[in-house]
Amino acid sequence: MAKSIKDYLIENPIDNVTETITLELKRKGKESLEGDFTYSLMNGENLNEYQRKATPPQKPGDKTAPLPRTSKVNEMMVINHCIEPDFRDAKWIEQAGVKTPEQLLYKVLKPGEIQALALAILELSGLGED
């Protein structure tokens, strides 16, 4: 007998799904390094929260609502869904000489690397071009 959709979904929850992506980290004048980044998927609640936080307030008189800032959404996705390395690790933040996960992210990764990680998280979350 075929399995019901409810049984399938209960047997295959999404709360612990992770993947790893390898990025070639290139720094000027330094040898490149292939770095593994392990990340988890985000759910619809996460995405809604990130978009809300990344959307500037609507100005009085504007007829259209502002769009979320993509770079801010990407930042929140990487900080909150990158498991290893963990950008929320207080010890690493202190070691890097910064005060916040956001500052750490921008100190150690190039914008293109942040975007590559964000795209991987989107794809794992079912929002990519799969």
Backbone hydrogen bonds, N-H to C=O, Kabsch-Sander energy under -0.5 kcal/mol:
donor,donor_aa,acceptor,acceptor_aa,energy
8,Y,4,S,-2.5
9,L,5,I,-2.5
10,I,6,K,-2.3
11,E,7,D,-2.4
12,N,8,Y,-1.0
17,V,14,I,-1.1
19,E,39,Y,-2.1
21,I,37,F,-2.5
23,L,21,I,-0.6
23,L,35,G,-2.7
25,L,23,L,-0.8
25,L,33,L,-3.7
26,K,24,E,-0.7
30,K,27,R,-2.4
33,L,25,L,-2.1
35,G,23,L,-3.0
35,G,33,L,-0.8
37,F,21,I,-2.9
38,T,84,E,-2.7
39,Y,19,E,-2.7
40,S,81,H,-2.5
41,L,17,V,-1.3
47,L,43,N,-2.2
48,N,44,G,-2.5
49,E,45,E,-2.2
50,Y,46,N,-2.7
51,Q,47,L,-2.6
52,R,48,N,-2.3
53,K,49,E,-2.6
54,A,50,Y,-1.7
55,T,52,R,-1.1
62,D,59,K,-2.2
69,R,54,A,-2.6
70,T,68,P,-0.7
72,K,69,R,-0.6
73,V,69,R,-2.0
74,N,70,T,-2.8
75,E,71,S,-2.1
76,M,72,K,-2.3
77,M,73,V,-2.4
78,V,74,N,-2.6
79,I,75,E,-2.6
80,N,76,M,-2.3
81,H,77,M,-1.9
82,C,78,V,-1.8
83,I,38,T,-2.6
83,I,81,H,-0.8
84,E,38,T,-1.8
87,F,85,P,-0.8
89,D,86,D,-1.7
90,A,88,R,-0.6
93,I,89,D,-2.5
94,E,90,A,-2.4
95,Q,91,K,-2.5
96,A,92,W,-2.0
97,G,94,E,-1.5
98,V,93,I,-2.1
104,L,100,T,-2.1
105,L,101,P,-2.8
106,Y,102,E,-2.1
107,K,103,Q,-1.3
108,V,104,L,-2.1
109,L,105,L,-2.0
113,E,110,K,-0.6
114,I,110,K,-2.1
115,Q,111,P,-2.4
116,A,112,G,-2.1
117,L,113,E,-2.0
118,A,114,I,-2.5
119,L,115,Q,-2.6
120,A,116,A,-1.8
121,I,117,L,-2.3
122,L,118,A,-2.4
123,E,119,L,-2.5
124,L,120,A,-2.4
125,S,121,I,-1.8
126,G,123,E,-1.7
127,L,122,L,-3.0
128,G,122,L,-0.5
